[in-house]
Amino acid sequence: MKKYLLIFVFVSSLIFSQGSAGQGAKYEYRSLIDLPTVGILEKGIVGVSMDLMPLGTVVSKIEVGVFDNFSFGISYGGANILGSGSIKWYELPGVNARVRVMNETMQMPAITIGFDSQGKGDYLNKTNRYSIKSPGFFLAAAKNFEFFGFFSVHGVINYSLERDDNDKDLNLGFGVEKTIGERISVIAEYDFAINDNNSLSFGDGSGYLNFGARWTIGQGFTLGVNLRDLLDNKKLYSAKADRGLFIEYLKAIF
């Protein structure tokens, strides 16, 4: 009897779980895959997330909702953490902060301004940049629509501080999310990579097209898979799309 009770509790936790994916999501995304969004952690919510990427790269982040419409976080990682050989730790941790300046209405999108210094992938010391540049200063907007669940449209303008490759342009990106049932979402984003297309850059000018899926698997837990660079934009390493995992846990602490 005890065994069946434990099975019932486990299955119930999946059915009634609340994470950041699906129509029943309780929490907002702070990024789609690599592009920041308008998402803010509510006051008292703490989030821990991890990106697992090729070349053994792991990027971990902790965020907290400090006040209403303001959240803050720190992150750190490195390449070759998974695998063998020496780990290439990032030189500095990343910091991120964001403020919701306008809540969504029937007519207007939500708008958030923020800063995020955490890039992803390998770090190239020669030009002091990550293979995926950090967003830097950004302004994000998003609008949600009811369409067999929810359909969300996202846009972002950002200015990265990784400029030693002499590509100092403003950058643009947009993305979408579509919920599938209560616990699953599919997402897509296109990073124009205007700040990553000169002779010293990682990109060749076609931009980064990324796809992903998110699944709320338990109370506060979300698991994701990512497919990056479907346009084979990067010039370094293997010019092929790559796969990654995303793990997130969110919990109210006060």
Buried (B, 14 or more C-beta within 10 A) or exposed (E): EEEEEEEEEEEEEEEEBBBBBBBBBBBBBBBBBBBBBBBBBBBEBBBBBBBBBBBBBBBBBEBBBBEEBBBBBBBBBBBBBEEEEEEBEBEEEBEBBBBBEBEBEEEEBBBBBBBBBBBBBBBBEEBEBBBBBBBBBBBBBBBBEEEEBBBBBBBBBBBBBBBBBEBEBEBBBBBBBBBBEBBBBBBBBBBBBBBBBEEEBBBBEBBBBBBBBBBBBBBBBBBBEBBBBBBBBBEEEEEEBBEBEBBBBBEBEE
